[in-house]
Amino acid sequence: MSVAQEGNGAPKHSARNLPLLTMAALGVVFGDIGTSPLYAMRECFGGSHAIALSEANVLGILSLVFWSLTIVISIEYMTFITKADNRGEGGILALMALALHGTDPSKNRQRYAFTTLGLFGAALLFGDGMITPAISVLSAVEGLEIATPMFSGYVVPITLTVLIVFFLLQRHGTTRIGIVFGPIVLLWYAAMAILGIMGMLNDLSVLRALNPYHAIHFFLINKGHGFLVLGAVFLSVTGAEALYADMGHFGRKPIQLGWFFVAFPALLLNYFGQGALLLTDEAAVENPFYNLAPEWFLLPLVVLATAATVIASQAVVSGAFSLTRQAVQLGYLPRVTIVHTSSQEIGQIFVPTMNKALMAGTLGLVIGFGTSSNLAAAYGVAVTTTLVITSLLMNVVVRRLWGWSWPVSILFSTPFLIVNLSF
């Protein structure tokens, strides 16, 4: 692949490689956020802070999901944060380096604060690199229990086997994995969209949830309990940081195309389909995603979901490799072996030591927690804190590197901070 250099030192991929890069990006970057429908709605109405199943609550949850995806992913990340790259690299350490670059070297306290925020966020992302594979694959394999009770005692062993194979495949490199995974993810998003449309045909009134009034009304009727349910709503936007952290592997444009033309519309259709199903069948609350599927398609869907969740894990693992290299280059980690898996793309790497550490941590989480519901809270804490740190560092970048004034930068960052802090 031919690579040119932009003015800021970021790699610019030629237009003829864009379709291939977009397909590869689908296979690596969009698996994480694309598997959230497996458990997000289920946790809202059946998790530890479950809300009562009613029309007002279903419309409120759907409205919160829609506006969360729009504000956090489409506007904050895709429109602004992906523009803040450090020589083509994305992720919280790249953002930290940019924030430090715009800071007066004599202001030690300020530099210390930015460094602490960046490193703490990176640590949380390494944690996310263990939690995401565990919760994603567990949630998919749990579908076997719905298909047939005979698998009820085998969910954890099957999950462990799938994860071991996944981590062993990492040495083959991001591009090869992405090219293989890309069509599978495309099929996964197509299946989600079709199932969502089928569900929405049960009750098209769910489209009213596009009106933000229903999100506001949700809090008015549920008060404190409604605020607690936000933790489950947040599961719909997990994977945001992976979109940014993996930017060095593919570039900004392929990731934007994959989001706006494939992932975003398919996710919305599926969430709204689940909402319509819940309005017409209260029994579907046990697992609204799998209950969208006709009985004959249930086992194939479990297989496809398992493949998609393995791919979901690729996003955070690739991001962890990028973070490791950045941390070594910045002097925050000791030197480790970094294997370049592409002769054309400098961002595509494999870090054997980190791969082993992530595998050990992930397998330990599966054994220790046992179910995806048990892992949901830990998942939310890690990712939400990272989003808040990213928003804070981004405010520094737009003000000091991009030259925005204090009032404009505060006006820019306040809505994102309010949403992220609420989560």
Salt bridges, closest charged atoms under 4 A:
GLU43 OE2 - ARG42 NH2 3.40
GLU55 OE2 - ARG208 NH2 2.97
GLU89 OE2 - ARG325 NH2 2.05
GLU142 OE1 - ARG42 NH1 3.70
ASP246 OD1 - HIS249 NE2 3.74
GLU345 OE2 - HIS13 ND1 3.58
